[in-house]
């Protein structure tokens, strides 16, 4: 089993538990150059809110999307957009990534922005 397969195996367990609870889920994905965050509906089929470092407005504020500063910016942005849609409580899905560095920075910024998880 390689590194990617192990991460995907870990993410499946988390997603199965969240699907069982039928709550909205804040899913985070990271690559070396970018970080992405999406909030899925309770049924898991529709994206309610999304934010990423690929967006033009974000790139103007933070040219490098692969650092902790960019993750904090995305966390604040996803919290603002979620509040605008009336979402305030979600389950955090880290997609099998370790909870440190950019993932932790995004989660902390989203909590400060008003999301509860």
Rosetta silent file (secondary structure, phi, psi, omega in degrees, C-alpha in Angstrom):
SEQUENCE: XXXXXXXXXXXXXXXXXXXXXXXXXXXXXXXXXXXXXXXXXXXXXXXXXXXXXXXXXXXXXXXXXXXXXXXXXXXXXXXXXXXXXXXXXXXXXXXXXXXXXXXXXXXXXXXXXXXXX
SCORE:     score description
SCORE:     0.000 S_00000001
   1 L     0.000  127.689  178.921    0.000    0.000    0.000 S_00000001
   2 L   -90.178  178.997 -174.164    1.461    3.348   -0.977 S_00000001
   3 H   -61.708  -41.953 -178.964    1.059    6.680    0.772 S_00000001
   4 H   -67.296  -41.939  179.680   -1.918    7.831   -1.306 S_00000001
   5 H   -64.852  -36.704  177.882   -3.838    4.588   -0.847 S_00000001
   6 H   -66.082  -40.629  178.127   -3.307    4.745    2.922 S_00000001
   7 H   -64.390  -44.018  179.653   -4.617    8.309    3.017 S_00000001
   8 H   -65.264  -34.725  176.515   -7.692    7.387    0.975 S_00000001
   9 H   -64.238  -43.190  177.844   -8.356    4.411    3.280 S_00000001
  10 H   -63.647  -38.879 -177.621   -8.259    6.733    6.303 S_00000001
  11 H   -69.095  -32.308 -179.824  -10.592    9.210    4.605 S_00000001
  12 H   -61.595  -39.943 -179.905  -13.183    6.528    3.827 S_00000001
  13 H   -63.346  -44.683 -179.415  -13.690    5.761    7.528 S_00000001
  14 H   -64.460  -44.946 -177.886  -14.258    9.414    8.378 S_00000001
  15 H   -66.932  -33.753  177.608  -16.640    9.987    5.487 S_00000001
  16 H   -64.950  -41.996  179.789  -18.657    6.880    6.349 S_00000001
  17 H   -66.615  -42.230  179.482  -19.172    8.123    9.911 S_00000001
  18 H   -66.093  -39.222  178.566  -20.138   11.635    8.748 S_00000001
  19 H   -64.224  -35.394  177.900  -22.577   10.181    6.176 S_00000001
  20 H   -64.764  -36.714 -179.893  -24.158    8.124    8.950 S_00000001
  21 H   -77.239  -20.146 -178.877  -24.709   11.305   11.007 S_00000001
  22 L    56.115   47.556  175.816  -26.204   13.151    7.975 S_00000001
  23 L  -113.041  161.811  175.940  -24.586   16.484    8.849 S_00000001
  24 L   -66.778  147.130 -173.942  -22.946   19.029    6.562 S_00000001
  25 E  -126.467  131.643  174.160  -19.269   18.304    6.030 S_00000001
  26 E   -93.916  105.597 -177.453  -16.302   20.643    5.582 S_00000001
  27 E   -99.563  134.024 -177.698  -13.964   18.708    3.327 S_00000001
  28 E  -120.792  135.240  174.419  -10.348   19.831    2.910 S_00000001
  29 E  -131.415  138.998  178.846   -7.890   18.758    0.223 S_00000001
  30 E  -129.712  146.719  170.583   -4.311   19.920   -0.097 S_00000001
  31 L  -124.768 -178.463  179.721   -1.635   19.631   -2.732 S_00000001
  32 L   -64.354  -32.668 -173.919    1.884   20.996   -2.723 S_00000001
  33 L  -104.162  -18.943 -173.065    0.773   24.228   -4.416 S_00000001
  34 L  -143.178  165.792  173.001   -2.857   24.735   -3.338 S_00000001
  35 E  -136.408  139.082 -175.463   -5.471   24.047   -0.668 S_00000001
  36 E  -125.448  142.781  175.650   -9.179   23.507   -1.315 S_00000001
  37 E  -137.045  134.899  178.595  -12.173   23.572    1.068 S_00000001
  38 E  -137.848  144.397  172.560  -15.768   22.623    0.295 S_00000001
  39 E  -109.451  120.407 -179.645  -18.888   22.299    2.410 S_00000001
  40 E   -96.976  153.397  178.257  -21.150   19.475    1.257 S_00000001
  41 L   -67.636  171.005 -178.390  -24.857   19.138    2.044 S_00000001
  42 L   -60.660  -33.002  178.480  -26.100   16.624    4.620 S_00000001
  43 L   -80.490  -14.985  175.842  -26.821   14.038    1.947 S_00000001
  44 L    85.297    8.591 -175.940  -23.308   14.525    0.536 S_00000001
  45 L  -101.937  -20.724 -174.976  -24.350   15.122   -3.062 S_00000001
  46 L  -122.321  138.518  174.927  -24.287   18.915   -3.401 S_00000001
  47 E   -85.366  121.429 -179.076  -21.550   21.459   -2.731 S_00000001
  48 E   -86.493  -46.191 -176.486  -23.026   24.321   -0.719 S_00000001
  49 E  -141.642  144.499  177.162  -19.903   26.508   -0.388 S_00000001
  50 E  -143.207  151.086  174.685  -16.385   26.283   -1.810 S_00000001
  51 E  -153.847  144.076  177.678  -13.106   28.191   -1.546 S_00000001
  52 E  -156.382  165.914  179.273   -9.596   27.506   -2.803 S_00000001
  53 L   -79.011   -0.120  178.097   -6.274   29.155   -3.497 S_00000001
  54 L   -80.749  -22.532 -177.369   -6.885   28.701   -7.235 S_00000001
  55 L   -62.973  144.789 -175.779   -9.415   31.569   -7.279 S_00000001
  56 H   -63.015  -43.144 -178.919   -8.184   34.813   -8.840 S_00000001
  57 H   -63.232  -37.220  179.195   -9.183   37.011   -5.871 S_00000001
  58 H   -71.552  -39.500 -179.597   -7.308   34.758   -3.462 S_00000001
  59 H   -63.303  -30.384  178.717   -4.225   34.637   -5.719 S_00000001
  60 H   -71.051  -34.842  178.292   -4.035   38.432   -5.651 S_00000001
  61 H   -79.439  -40.762 -174.378   -3.942   38.432   -1.828 S_00000001
  62 L  -132.768   94.411 -176.297   -1.768   35.338   -1.417 S_00000001
  63 L   -65.170  -31.820  178.709    0.356   34.450   -4.471 S_00000001
  64 L   -98.472  114.341 -176.762    1.735   31.254   -2.898 S_00000001
  65 L   -89.122   -0.159 -174.794   -1.117   28.858   -2.156 S_00000001
  66 L  -105.987   35.056  179.353    0.987   26.154   -0.520 S_00000001
  67 L  -134.338  175.240 -176.171    1.681   27.706    2.884 S_00000001
  68 H   -64.793  -36.184  178.717    0.016   28.229    6.274 S_00000001
  69 H   -60.768  -40.916  178.239   -0.925   31.835    5.459 S_00000001
  70 H   -67.033  -38.239  179.231   -2.926   30.704    2.435 S_00000001
  71 H   -64.522  -39.953  177.653   -4.649   28.018    4.524 S_00000001
  72 H   -64.610  -40.807  178.540   -5.682   30.614    7.109 S_00000001
  73 H   -62.055  -43.731  179.388   -7.064   32.836    4.362 S_00000001
  74 H   -66.574  -37.468  177.022   -9.115   29.954    2.923 S_00000001
  75 H   -61.654  -43.740  177.949  -10.402   29.075    6.414 S_00000001
  76 H   -66.202  -41.305 -178.256  -11.659   32.627    6.953 S_00000001
  77 H   -65.128  -43.427 -179.334  -13.137   32.754    3.448 S_00000001
  78 H   -66.889  -35.044  178.352  -15.018   29.460    3.792 S_00000001
  79 H   -67.669  -41.243  178.186  -16.423   30.582    7.160 S_00000001
  80 H   -63.597  -45.875 -179.107  -17.647   33.889    5.685 S_00000001
  81 H   -66.694  -35.920  178.456  -19.267   32.179    2.698 S_00000001
  82 H   -67.192  -41.055  178.627  -20.878   29.554    4.937 S_00000001
  83 H   -63.241  -36.873  178.057  -22.321   32.251    7.204 S_00000001
  84 H   -65.286  -30.621  178.487  -23.772   33.979    4.152 S_00000001
  85 H   -88.901   -4.493  179.273  -25.532   30.721    3.200 S_00000001
  86 L    87.453   16.841  178.601  -26.767   30.177    6.772 S_00000001
  87 L   -97.674  125.280  177.849  -24.427   27.294    7.612 S_00000001
  88 L  -129.850  -10.706  179.255  -22.870   27.460   11.060 S_00000001
  89 E  -130.907  127.504 -178.283  -22.319   23.842   12.113 S_00000001
  90 L  -139.268  169.110  169.996  -20.355   21.255   10.119 S_00000001
  91 E  -104.875  138.227 -176.111  -18.336   18.075   10.561 S_00000001
  92 E   -90.129  121.952  178.544  -14.636   18.419    9.701 S_00000001
  93 E  -113.272  106.940 -176.679  -13.346   16.003    7.059 S_00000001
  94 L   -88.342    5.639  175.154   -9.571   16.256    6.756 S_00000001
  95 L    58.851   32.224  177.228   -9.519   13.708    3.876 S_00000001
  96 L    83.938   -3.556  178.275   -7.015   11.454    5.618 S_00000001
  97 L   -77.763  150.689  176.646   -4.385   14.178    6.005 S_00000001
  98 L   -64.852  146.045 -178.785   -2.685   14.613    9.387 S_00000001
  99 L   -86.638   77.365  174.543   -4.189   17.345   11.548 S_00000001
 100 L  -160.945  167.606  177.397   -1.214   19.704   11.619 S_00000001
 101 L    65.977 -125.284 -175.071    0.312   22.459    9.519 S_00000001
 102 H   -68.089  -35.941  179.741   -1.968   23.745    6.786 S_00000001
 103 H   -65.466  -44.545  179.164   -4.935   21.542    7.712 S_00000001
 104 H   -65.396  -40.425  179.780   -4.828   22.740   11.329 S_00000001
 105 H   -63.088  -42.386  178.651   -4.399   26.383   10.236 S_00000001
 106 H   -64.388  -44.468 -179.143   -7.458   26.161    7.979 S_00000001
 107 H   -63.253  -44.418 -179.845   -9.554   24.530   10.733 S_00000001
 108 H   -63.892  -41.326  179.498   -8.539   27.112   13.341 S_00000001
 109 H   -66.903  -37.223  178.013   -9.288   30.011   10.985 S_00000001
 110 H   -66.939  -38.083  176.777  -12.698   28.527   10.115 S_00000001
 111 H   -64.912  -42.814  177.959  -13.512   28.198   13.830 S_00000001
 112 H   -63.863  -30.723  178.869  -12.495   31.799   14.422 S_00000001
 113 L   -76.100   -9.449  175.945  -14.730   32.801   11.502 S_00000001
 114 L   119.492   -6.672  177.740  -17.766   31.278   13.216 S_00000001
 115 L   -76.039  141.624  178.858  -18.006   27.680   12.023 S_00000001
 116 E  -111.339  125.209  173.173  -18.630   25.119   14.755 S_00000001
 117 L  -159.172    0.000    0.000  -17.124   21.642   14.543 S_00000001
